[in-house]
């Protein structure tokens, strides 16, 4: 799975990218694990700030149907 969002403007930019794998464990239980990158910031005459965050993601989905 690949999920990406980005926004760019004259003042700055932002990106959010997720790369993950989904595994169906049972009919009612699904697990997802992956890597996420958040990056961006702003640069103008009064403010300069940028950040880059990397982290792992784990999700468990339980279907109650």
mmJSON file of the N, C-alpha and C atoms, coordinates in Angstrom:
{"data_MODEL":{"atom_site":{
"group_PDB":["ATOM","ATOM","ATOM","ATOM","ATOM","ATOM","ATOM","ATOM","ATOM","ATOM","ATOM","ATOM","ATOM","ATOM","ATOM","ATOM","ATOM","ATOM","ATOM","ATOM","ATOM","ATOM","ATOM","ATOM","ATOM","ATOM","ATOM","ATOM","ATOM","ATOM","ATOM","ATOM","ATOM","ATOM","ATOM","ATOM","ATOM","ATOM","ATOM","ATOM","ATOM","ATOM","ATOM","ATOM","ATOM","ATOM","ATOM","ATOM","ATOM","ATOM","ATOM","ATOM","ATOM","ATOM","ATOM","ATOM","ATOM","ATOM","ATOM","ATOM","ATOM","ATOM","ATOM","ATOM","ATOM","ATOM","ATOM","ATOM","ATOM","ATOM","ATOM","ATOM","ATOM","ATOM","ATOM","ATOM","ATOM","ATOM","ATOM","ATOM","ATOM","ATOM","ATOM","ATOM","ATOM","ATOM","ATOM","ATOM","ATOM","ATOM","ATOM","ATOM","ATOM","ATOM","ATOM","ATOM","ATOM","ATOM","ATOM","ATOM","ATOM","ATOM","ATOM","ATOM","ATOM","ATOM","ATOM","ATOM","ATOM","ATOM","ATOM","ATOM","ATOM","ATOM","ATOM","ATOM","ATOM","ATOM","ATOM","ATOM","ATOM","ATOM","ATOM","ATOM","ATOM","ATOM","ATOM","ATOM","ATOM","ATOM","ATOM","ATOM","ATOM","ATOM","ATOM","ATOM","ATOM","ATOM","ATOM","ATOM","ATOM","ATOM","ATOM","ATOM","ATOM","ATOM","ATOM","ATOM","ATOM","ATOM","ATOM","ATOM","ATOM","ATOM","ATOM","ATOM","ATOM","ATOM","ATOM","ATOM","ATOM","ATOM","ATOM","ATOM","ATOM","ATOM","ATOM","ATOM","ATOM","ATOM","ATOM","ATOM","ATOM","ATOM","ATOM","ATOM","ATOM","ATOM","ATOM","ATOM","ATOM","ATOM","ATOM","ATOM","ATOM","ATOM","ATOM","ATOM","ATOM","ATOM","ATOM","ATOM","ATOM","ATOM","ATOM"],
"id":[1,2,3,4,5,6,7,8,9,10,11,12,13,14,15,16,17,18,19,20,21,22,23,24,25,26,27,28,29,30,31,32,33,34,35,36,37,38,39,40,41,42,43,44,45,46,47,48,49,50,51,52,53,54,55,56,57,58,59,60,61,62,63,64,65,66,67,68,69,70,71,72,73,74,75,76,77,78,79,80,81,82,83,84,85,86,87,88,89,90,91,92,93,94,95,96,97,98,99,100,101,102,103,104,105,106,107,108,109,110,111,112,113,114,115,116,117,118,119,120,121,122,123,124,125,126,127,128,129,130,131,132,133,134,135,136,137,138,139,140,141,142,143,144,145,146,147,148,149,150,151,152,153,154,155,156,157,158,159,160,161,162,163,164,165,166,167,168,169,170,171,172,173,174,175,176,177,178,179,180,181,182,183,184,185,186,187,188,189,190,191,192,193,194,195],
"type_symbol":["N","C","C","N","C","C","N","C","C","N","C","C","N","C","C","N","C","C","N","C","C","N","C","C","N","C","C","N","C","C","N","C","C","N","C","C","N","C","C","N","C","C","N","C","C","N","C","C","N","C","C","N","C","C","N","C","C","N","C","C","N","C","C","N","C","C","N","C","C","N","C","C","N","C","C","N","C","C","N","C","C","N","C","C","N","C","C","N","C","C","N","C","C","N","C","C","N","C","C","N","C","C","N","C","C","N","C","C","N","C","C","N","C","C","N","C","C","N","C","C","N","C","C","N","C","C","N","C","C","N","C","C","N","C","C","N","C","C","N","C","C","N","C","C","N","C","C","N","C","C","N","C","C","N","C","C","N","C","C","N","C","C","N","C","C","N","C","C","N","C","C","N","C","C","N","C","C","N","C","C","N","C","C","N","C","C","N","C","C","N","C","C","N","C","C"],
"label_atom_id":["N","CA","C","N","CA","C","N","CA","C","N","CA","C","N","CA","C","N","CA","C","N","CA","C","N","CA","C","N","CA","C","N","CA","C","N","CA","C","N","CA","C","N","CA","C","N","CA","C","N","CA","C","N","CA","C","N","CA","C","N","CA","C","N","CA","C","N","CA","C","N","CA","C","N","CA","C","N","CA","C","N","CA","C","N","CA","C","N","CA","C","N","CA","C","N","CA","C","N","CA","C","N","CA","C","N","CA","C","N","CA","C","N","CA","C","N","CA","C","N","CA","C","N","CA","C","N","CA","C","N","CA","C","N","CA","C","N","CA","C","N","CA","C","N","CA","C","N","CA","C","N","CA","C","N","CA","C","N","CA","C","N","CA","C","N","CA","C","N","CA","C","N","CA","C","N","CA","C","N","CA","C","N","CA","C","N","CA","C","N","CA","C","N","CA","C","N","CA","C","N","CA","C","N","CA","C","N","CA","C","N","CA","C","N","CA","C","N","CA","C","N","CA","C","N","CA","C"],
"label_alt_id":[null,null,null,null,null,null,null,null,null,null,null,null,null,null,null,null,null,null,null,null,null,null,null,null,null,null,null,null,null,null,null,null,null,null,null,null,null,null,null,null,null,null,null,null,null,null,null,null,null,null,null,null,null,null,null,null,null,null,null,null,null,null,null,null,null,null,null,null,null,null,null,null,null,null,null,null,null,null,null,null,null,null,null,null,null,null,null,null,null,null,null,null,null,null,null,null,null,null,null,null,null,null,null,null,null,null,null,null,null,null,null,null,null,null,null,null,null,null,null,null,null,null,null,null,null,null,null,null,null,null,null,null,null,null,null,null,null,null,null,null,null,null,null,null,null,null,null,null,null,null,null,null,null,null,null,null,null,null,null,null,null,null,null,null,null,null,null,null,null,null,null,null,null,null,null,null,null,null,null,null,null,null,null,null,null,null,null,null,null,null,null,null,null,null,null],
"label_comp_id":["UNK","UNK","UNK","UNK","UNK","UNK","UNK","UNK","UNK","UNK","UNK","UNK","UNK","UNK","UNK","UNK","UNK","UNK","UNK","UNK","UNK","UNK","UNK","UNK","UNK","UNK","UNK","UNK","UNK","UNK","UNK","UNK","UNK","UNK","UNK","UNK","UNK","UNK","UNK","UNK","UNK","UNK","UNK","UNK","UNK","UNK","UNK","UNK","UNK","UNK","UNK","UNK","UNK","UNK","UNK","UNK","UNK","UNK","UNK","UNK","UNK","UNK","UNK","UNK","UNK","UNK","UNK","UNK","UNK","UNK","UNK","UNK","UNK","UNK","UNK","UNK","UNK","UNK","UNK","UNK","UNK","UNK","UNK","UNK","UNK","UNK","UNK","UNK","UNK","UNK","UNK","UNK","UNK","UNK","UNK","UNK","UNK","UNK","UNK","UNK","UNK","UNK","UNK","UNK","UNK","UNK","UNK","UNK","UNK","UNK","UNK","UNK","UNK","UNK","UNK","UNK","UNK","UNK","UNK","UNK","UNK","UNK","UNK","UNK","UNK","UNK","UNK","UNK","UNK","UNK","UNK","UNK","UNK","UNK","UNK","UNK","UNK","UNK","UNK","UNK","UNK","UNK","UNK","UNK","UNK","UNK","UNK","UNK","UNK","UNK","UNK","UNK","UNK","UNK","UNK","UNK","UNK","UNK","UNK","UNK","UNK","UNK","UNK","UNK","UNK","UNK","UNK","UNK","UNK","UNK","UNK","UNK","UNK","UNK","UNK","UNK","UNK","UNK","UNK","UNK","UNK","UNK","UNK","UNK","UNK","UNK","UNK","UNK","UNK","UNK","UNK","UNK","UNK","UNK","UNK"],
"label_asym_id":["A","A","A","A","A","A","A","A","A","A","A","A","A","A","A","A","A","A","A","A","A","A","A","A","A","A","A","A","A","A","A","A","A","A","A","A","A","A","A","A","A","A","A","A","A","A","A","A","A","A","A","A","A","A","A","A","A","A","A","A","A","A","A","A","A","A","A","A","A","A","A","A","A","A","A","A","A","A","A","A","A","A","A","A","A","A","A","A","A","A","A","A","A","A","A","A","A","A","A","A","A","A","A","A","A","A","A","A","A","A","A","A","A","A","A","A","A","A","A","A","A","A","A","A","A","A","A","A","A","A","A","A","A","A","A","A","A","A","A","A","A","A","A","A","A","A","A","A","A","A","A","A","A","A","A","A","A","A","A","A","A","A","A","A","A","A","A","A","A","A","A","A","A","A","A","A","A","A","A","A","A","A","A","A","A","A","A","A","A","A","A","A","A","A","A"],
"label_entity_id":["1","1","1","1","1","1","1","1","1","1","1","1","1","1","1","1","1","1","1","1","1","1","1","1","1","1","1","1","1","1","1","1","1","1","1","1","1","1","1","1","1","1","1","1","1","1","1","1","1","1","1","1","1","1","1","1","1","1","1","1","1","1","1","1","1","1","1","1","1","1","1","1","1","1","1","1","1","1","1","1","1","1","1","1","1","1","1","1","1","1","1","1","1","1","1","1","1","1","1","1","1","1","1","1","1","1","1","1","1","1","1","1","1","1","1","1","1","1","1","1","1","1","1","1","1","1","1","1","1","1","1","1","1","1","1","1","1","1","1","1","1","1","1","1","1","1","1","1","1","1","1","1","1","1","1","1","1","1","1","1","1","1","1","1","1","1","1","1","1","1","1","1","1","1","1","1","1","1","1","1","1","1","1","1","1","1","1","1","1","1","1","1","1","1","1"],
"label_seq_id":[1,1,1,2,2,2,3,3,3,4,4,4,5,5,5,6,6,6,7,7,7,8,8,8,9,9,9,10,10,10,11,11,11,12,12,12,13,13,13,14,14,14,15,15,15,16,16,16,17,17,17,18,18,18,19,19,19,20,20,20,21,21,21,22,22,22,23,23,23,24,24,24,25,25,25,26,26,26,27,27,27,28,28,28,29,29,29,30,30,30,31,31,31,32,32,32,33,33,33,34,34,34,35,35,35,36,36,36,37,37,37,38,38,38,39,39,39,40,40,40,41,41,41,42,42,42,43,43,43,44,44,44,45,45,45,46,46,46,47,47,47,48,48,48,49,49,49,50,50,50,51,51,51,52,52,52,53,53,53,54,54,54,55,55,55,56,56,56,57,57,57,58,58,58,59,59,59,60,60,60,61,61,61,62,62,62,63,63,63,64,64,64,65,65,65],
"pdbx_PDB_ins_code":[null,null,null,null,null,null,null,null,null,null,null,null,null,null,null,null,null,null,null,null,null,null,null,null,null,null,null,null,null,null,null,null,null,null,null,null,null,null,null,null,null,null,null,null,null,null,null,null,null,null,null,null,null,null,null,null,null,null,null,null,null,null,null,null,null,null,null,null,null,null,null,null,null,null,null,null,null,null,null,null,null,null,null,null,null,null,null,null,null,null,null,null,null,null,null,null,null,null,null,null,null,null,null,null,null,null,null,null,null,null,null,null,null,null,null,null,null,null,null,null,null,null,null,null,null,null,null,null,null,null,null,null,null,null,null,null,null,null,null,null,null,null,null,null,null,null,null,null,null,null,null,null,null,null,null,null,null,null,null,null,null,null,null,null,null,null,null,null,null,null,null,null,null,null,null,null,null,null,null,null,null,null,null,null,null,null,null,null,null,null,null,null,null,null,null],
"Cartn_x":[0.834,0.0,0.891,0.559,1.246,0.2,0.359,-0.555,0.301,0.051,0.869,0.005,0.33,-0.296,0.815,0.633,1.63,0.939,1.535,1.038,2.233,2.239,3.325,2.744,3.397,3.0,4.263,4.116,5.25,5.904,5.111,5.611,6.285,5.928,6.499,5.891,6.119,5.634,5.383,4.652,4.412,4.187,4.774,4.569,4.253,3.399,3.031,2.959,3.884,3.973,3.95,3.096,3.003,3.205,4.115,4.314,4.033,3.059,2.641,2.217,2.243,1.749,0.558,-0.482,-1.682,-1.794,-2.074,-2.193,-3.534,-4.328,-5.594,-5.289,-5.445,-5.116,-6.256,-7.482,-8.684,-9.762,-10.976,-12.07,-12.41,-12.158,-12.519,-11.322,-10.117,-8.93,-7.909,-7.529,-6.546,-5.472,-4.22,-3.097,-2.385,-1.88,-1.117,0.134,1.282,2.539,3.268,3.911,4.605,5.486,5.877,6.805,6.16,6.248,5.651,6.7,6.636,7.527,6.677,6.894,6.288,7.417,7.281,8.345,7.736,8.363,7.879,8.227,7.771,8.028,7.739,8.23,7.98,9.261,9.452,10.592,10.123,10.151,9.841,10.678,10.361,11.185,11.191,10.119,10.064,10.134,9.909,9.877,10.67,11.478,12.136,12.031,11.272,11.14,10.871,11.645,11.449,11.594,10.882,11.012,10.844,11.461,11.332,11.181,10.06,9.767,9.639,10.275,10.194,9.69,8.739,8.306,7.591,7.534,6.828,5.364,4.518,3.076,2.589,1.781,1.14,-0.344,-1.192,-2.635,-3.269,-4.262,-5.05,-6.511,-7.156,-8.556,-9.382,-10.4,-11.299,-12.674,-13.165,-14.478,-15.504,-16.474,-17.467,-18.763,-18.788,-20.014,-20.406],
"Cartn_y":[-1.158,0.0,1.236,2.195,3.483,4.576,5.466,6.587,7.835,8.842,10.051,11.288,12.312,13.632,14.663,15.715,16.787,18.105,19.17,20.508,21.438,22.266,23.222,24.603,25.597,26.989,27.847,29.089,29.99,30.073,29.944,30.054,28.786,27.615,26.378,25.159,24.002,22.75,21.751,20.677,19.59,18.306,17.219,15.891,14.898,13.948,12.862,11.601,10.668,9.449,8.238,7.261,6.01,4.85,3.954,2.696,1.588,0.717,-0.287,-1.574,-2.639,-3.944,-4.329,-4.862,-5.291,-6.805,-7.432,-8.891,-9.243,-10.056,-10.531,-11.754,-11.634,-12.72,-13.727,-13.225,-14.065,-13.312,-13.865,-13.169,-11.84,-11.716,-10.512,-9.694,-10.111,-9.441,-9.179,-7.911,-7.489,-6.671,-6.838,-6.083,-5.328,-4.142,-3.326,-2.828,-2.881,-2.366,-1.641,-0.535,0.221,1.322,2.193,3.299,4.585,5.641,6.921,8.025,8.936,10.088,11.352,12.245,13.578,14.581,15.465,16.408,17.72,18.819,20.099,21.246,22.418,23.608,24.865,25.971,27.274,28.104,28.931,29.85,31.17,32.2,33.537,34.557,35.831,36.873,36.798,36.314,36.31,34.921,33.861,32.51,31.562,30.704,29.616,28.385,27.413,26.188,25.016,23.975,22.736,21.562,20.498,19.291,18.071,16.99,15.709,14.64,13.933,12.899,11.559,10.539,9.166,8.296,7.407,6.505,5.296,4.248,3.034,3.125,2.426,2.437,0.994,0.727,-0.585,-0.339,-1.06,-0.906,-2.276,-2.433,-3.662,-3.285,-3.924,-3.649,-4.888,-4.693,-5.777,-5.489,-6.416,-6.303,-6.974,-6.208,-6.739,-7.181,-7.352,-7.791,-9.186],
"Cartn_z":[0.0,0.0,0.0,-0.805,-0.852,-0.747,0.225,0.419,0.56,-0.274,-0.242,-0.427,0.341,0.227,0.206,-0.566,-0.62,-0.923,-0.427,-0.667,-0.778,-1.798,-1.982,-2.235,-1.674,-1.858,-1.864,-2.168,-2.174,-0.792,0.265,1.63,2.148,1.622,2.141,1.49,2.115,1.553,2.674,2.357,3.298,2.514,3.002,2.415,3.526,3.215,4.12,3.269,3.486,2.674,3.598,3.274,4.023,3.062,3.408,2.691,3.697,3.396,4.371,3.68,4.455,4.009,4.88,4.263,4.975,4.889,6.023,6.087,6.727,6.046,6.613,7.462,8.777,9.697,9.819,9.953,9.978,9.203,9.165,8.483,9.141,10.448,11.179,11.673,11.359,11.895,10.789,10.653,9.649,10.342,9.919,10.485,9.376,9.723,8.78,9.487,8.804,9.348,8.24,8.602,7.571,8.113,7.215,7.474,6.99,7.8,7.443,7.521,6.554,6.494,6.435,7.39,7.382,7.205,6.238,5.927,5.477,5.845,5.357,6.268,5.875,6.664,5.882,6.428,5.838,5.899,4.903,4.878,4.277,5.083,4.585,5.355,5.259,5.876,7.404,8.029,9.488,10.124,9.357,9.929,9.035,9.672,8.964,9.848,9.428,10.2,9.254,9.403,8.65,9.599,9.329,10.133,9.241,9.665,8.978,10.05,10.025,10.999,10.287,10.832,10.321,11.472,11.197,12.249,11.668,12.459,12.083,12.462,11.702,11.921,12.035,13.047,13.208,13.461,12.726,12.852,12.894,13.778,13.837,13.636,12.688,12.373,12.719,13.555,13.95,13.347,12.539,11.919,12.823,13.306,14.259,13.587,12.296,11.589,11.947],
"occupancy":[1.0,1.0,1.0,1.0,1.0,1.0,1.0,1.0,1.0,1.0,1.0,1.0,1.0,1.0,1.0,1.0,1.0,1.0,1.0,1.0,1.0,1.0,1.0,1.0,1.0,1.0,1.0,1.0,1.0,1.0,1.0,1.0,1.0,1.0,1.0,1.0,1.0,1.0,1.0,1.0,1.0,1.0,1.0,1.0,1.0,1.0,1.0,1.0,1.0,1.0,1.0,1.0,1.0,1.0,1.0,1.0,1.0,1.0,1.0,1.0,1.0,1.0,1.0,1.0,1.0,1.0,1.0,1.0,1.0,1.0,1.0,1.0,1.0,1.0,1.0,1.0,1.0,1.0,1.0,1.0,1.0,1.0,1.0,1.0,1.0,1.0,1.0,1.0,1.0,1.0,1.0,1.0,1.0,1.0,1.0,1.0,1.0,1.0,1.0,1.0,1.0,1.0,1.0,1.0,1.0,1.0,1.0,1.0,1.0,1.0,1.0,1.0,1.0,1.0,1.0,1.0,1.0,1.0,1.0,1.0,1.0,1.0,1.0,1.0,1.0,1.0,1.0,1.0,1.0,1.0,1.0,1.0,1.0,1.0,1.0,1.0,1.0,1.0,1.0,1.0,1.0,1.0,1.0,1.0,1.0,1.0,1.0,1.0,1.0,1.0,1.0,1.0,1.0,1.0,1.0,1.0,1.0,1.0,1.0,1.0,1.0,1.0,1.0,1.0,1.0,1.0,1.0,1.0,1.0,1.0,1.0,1.0,1.0,1.0,1.0,1.0,1.0,1.0,1.0,1.0,1.0,1.0,1.0,1.0,1.0,1.0,1.0,1.0,1.0,1.0,1.0,1.0,1.0,1.0,1.0],
"B_iso_or_equiv":[0.0,0.0,0.0,0.0,0.0,0.0,0.0,0.0,0.0,0.0,0.0,0.0,0.0,0.0,0.0,0.0,0.0,0.0,0.0,0.0,0.0,0.0,0.0,0.0,0.0,0.0,0.0,0.0,0.0,0.0,0.0,0.0,0.0,0.0,0.0,0.0,0.0,0.0,0.0,0.0,0.0,0.0,0.0,0.0,0.0,0.0,0.0,0.0,0.0,0.0,0.0,0.0,0.0,0.0,0.0,0.0,0.0,0.0,0.0,0.0,0.0,0.0,0.0,0.0,0.0,0.0,0.0,0.0,0.0,0.0,0.0,0.0,0.0,0.0,0.0,0.0,0.0,0.0,0.0,0.0,0.0,0.0,0.0,0.0,0.0,0.0,0.0,0.0,0.0,0.0,0.0,0.0,0.0,0.0,0.0,0.0,0.0,0.0,0.0,0.0,0.0,0.0,0.0,0.0,0.0,0.0,0.0,0.0,0.0,0.0,0.0,0.0,0.0,0.0,0.0,0.0,0.0,0.0,0.0,0.0,0.0,0.0,0.0,0.0,0.0,0.0,0.0,0.0,0.0,0.0,0.0,0.0,0.0,0.0,0.0,0.0,0.0,0.0,0.0,0.0,0.0,0.0,0.0,0.0,0.0,0.0,0.0,0.0,0.0,0.0,0.0,0.0,0.0,0.0,0.0,0.0,0.0,0.0,0.0,0.0,0.0,0.0,0.0,0.0,0.0,0.0,0.0,0.0,0.0,0.0,0.0,0.0,0.0,0.0,0.0,0.0,0.0,0.0,0.0,0.0,0.0,0.0,0.0,0.0,0.0,0.0,0.0,0.0,0.0,0.0,0.0,0.0,0.0,0.0,0.0],
"pdbx_formal_charge":[null,null,null,null,null,null,null,null,null,null,null,null,null,null,null,null,null,null,null,null,null,null,null,null,null,null,null,null,null,null,null,null,null,null,null,null,null,null,null,null,null,null,null,null,null,null,null,null,null,null,null,null,null,null,null,null,null,null,null,null,null,null,null,null,null,null,null,null,null,null,null,null,null,null,null,null,null,null,null,null,null,null,null,null,null,null,null,null,null,null,null,null,null,null,null,null,null,null,null,null,null,null,null,null,null,null,null,null,null,null,null,null,null,null,null,null,null,null,null,null,null,null,null,null,null,null,null,null,null,null,null,null,null,null,null,null,null,null,null,null,null,null,null,null,null,null,null,null,null,null,null,null,null,null,null,null,null,null,null,null,null,null,null,null,null,null,null,null,null,null,null,null,null,null,null,null,null,null,null,null,null,null,null,null,null,null,null,null,null,null,null,null,null,null,null],
"auth_seq_id":[1,1,1,2,2,2,3,3,3,4,4,4,5,5,5,6,6,6,7,7,7,8,8,8,9,9,9,10,10,10,11,11,11,12,12,12,13,13,13,14,14,14,15,15,15,16,16,16,17,17,17,18,18,18,19,19,19,20,20,20,21,21,21,22,22,22,23,23,23,24,24,24,25,25,25,26,26,26,27,27,27,28,28,28,29,29,29,30,30,30,31,31,31,32,32,32,33,33,33,34,34,34,35,35,35,36,36,36,37,37,37,38,38,38,39,39,39,40,40,40,41,41,41,42,42,42,43,43,43,44,44,44,45,45,45,46,46,46,47,47,47,48,48,48,49,49,49,50,50,50,51,51,51,52,52,52,53,53,53,54,54,54,55,55,55,56,56,56,57,57,57,58,58,58,59,59,59,60,60,60,61,61,61,62,62,62,63,63,63,64,64,64,65,65,65],
"auth_comp_id":["UNK","UNK","UNK","UNK","UNK","UNK","UNK","UNK","UNK","UNK","UNK","UNK","UNK","UNK","UNK","UNK","UNK","UNK","UNK","UNK","UNK","UNK","UNK","UNK","UNK","UNK","UNK","UNK","UNK","UNK","UNK","UNK","UNK","UNK","UNK","UNK","UNK","UNK","UNK","UNK","UNK","UNK","UNK","UNK","UNK","UNK","UNK","UNK","UNK","UNK","UNK","UNK","UNK","UNK","UNK","UNK","UNK","UNK","UNK","UNK","UNK","UNK","UNK","UNK","UNK","UNK","UNK","UNK","UNK","UNK","UNK","UNK","UNK","UNK","UNK","UNK","UNK","UNK","UNK","UNK","UNK","UNK","UNK","UNK","UNK","UNK","UNK","UNK","UNK","UNK","UNK","UNK","UNK","UNK","UNK","UNK","UNK","UNK","UNK","UNK","UNK","UNK","UNK","UNK","UNK","UNK","UNK","UNK","UNK","UNK","UNK","UNK","UNK","UNK","UNK","UNK","UNK","UNK","UNK","UNK","UNK","UNK","UNK","UNK","UNK","UNK","UNK","UNK","UNK","UNK","UNK","UNK","UNK","UNK","UNK","UNK","UNK","UNK","UNK","UNK","UNK","UNK","UNK","UNK","UNK","UNK","UNK","UNK","UNK","UNK","UNK","UNK","UNK","UNK","UNK","UNK","UNK","UNK","UNK","UNK","UNK","UNK","UNK","UNK","UNK","UNK","UNK","UNK","UNK","UNK","UNK","UNK","UNK","UNK","UNK","UNK","UNK","UNK","UNK","UNK","UNK","UNK","UNK","UNK","UNK","UNK","UNK","UNK","UNK","UNK","UNK","UNK","UNK","UNK","UNK"],
"auth_asym_id":["A","A","A","A","A","A","A","A","A","A","A","A","A","A","A","A","A","A","A","A","A","A","A","A","A","A","A","A","A","A","A","A","A","A","A","A","A","A","A","A","A","A","A","A","A","A","A","A","A","A","A","A","A","A","A","A","A","A","A","A","A","A","A","A","A","A","A","A","A","A","A","A","A","A","A","A","A","A","A","A","A","A","A","A","A","A","A","A","A","A","A","A","A","A","A","A","A","A","A","A","A","A","A","A","A","A","A","A","A","A","A","A","A","A","A","A","A","A","A","A","A","A","A","A","A","A","A","A","A","A","A","A","A","A","A","A","A","A","A","A","A","A","A","A","A","A","A","A","A","A","A","A","A","A","A","A","A","A","A","A","A","A","A","A","A","A","A","A","A","A","A","A","A","A","A","A","A","A","A","A","A","A","A","A","A","A","A","A","A","A","A","A","A","A","A"],
"auth_atom_id":["N","CA","C","N","CA","C","N","CA","C","N","CA","C","N","CA","C","N","CA","C","N","CA","C","N","CA","C","N","CA","C","N","CA","C","N","CA","C","N","CA","C","N","CA","C","N","CA","C","N","CA","C","N","CA","C","N","CA","C","N","CA","C","N","CA","C","N","CA","C","N","CA","C","N","CA","C","N","CA","C","N","CA","C","N","CA","C","N","CA","C","N","CA","C","N","CA","C","N","CA","C","N","CA","C","N","CA","C","N","CA","C","N","CA","C","N","CA","C","N","CA","C","N","CA","C","N","CA","C","N","CA","C","N","CA","C","N","CA","C","N","CA","C","N","CA","C","N","CA","C","N","CA","C","N","CA","C","N","CA","C","N","CA","C","N","CA","C","N","CA","C","N","CA","C","N","CA","C","N","CA","C","N","CA","C","N","CA","C","N","CA","C","N","CA","C","N","CA","C","N","CA","C","N","CA","C","N","CA","C","N","CA","C","N","CA","C","N","CA","C","N","CA","C","N","CA","C"],
"pdbx_PDB_model_num":[1,1,1,1,1,1,1,1,1,1,1,1,1,1,1,1,1,1,1,1,1,1,1,1,1,1,1,1,1,1,1,1,1,1,1,1,1,1,1,1,1,1,1,1,1,1,1,1,1,1,1,1,1,1,1,1,1,1,1,1,1,1,1,1,1,1,1,1,1,1,1,1,1,1,1,1,1,1,1,1,1,1,1,1,1,1,1,1,1,1,1,1,1,1,1,1,1,1,1,1,1,1,1,1,1,1,1,1,1,1,1,1,1,1,1,1,1,1,1,1,1,1,1,1,1,1,1,1,1,1,1,1,1,1,1,1,1,1,1,1,1,1,1,1,1,1,1,1,1,1,1,1,1,1,1,1,1,1,1,1,1,1,1,1,1,1,1,1,1,1,1,1,1,1,1,1,1,1,1,1,1,1,1,1,1,1,1,1,1,1,1,1,1,1,1]
}}}
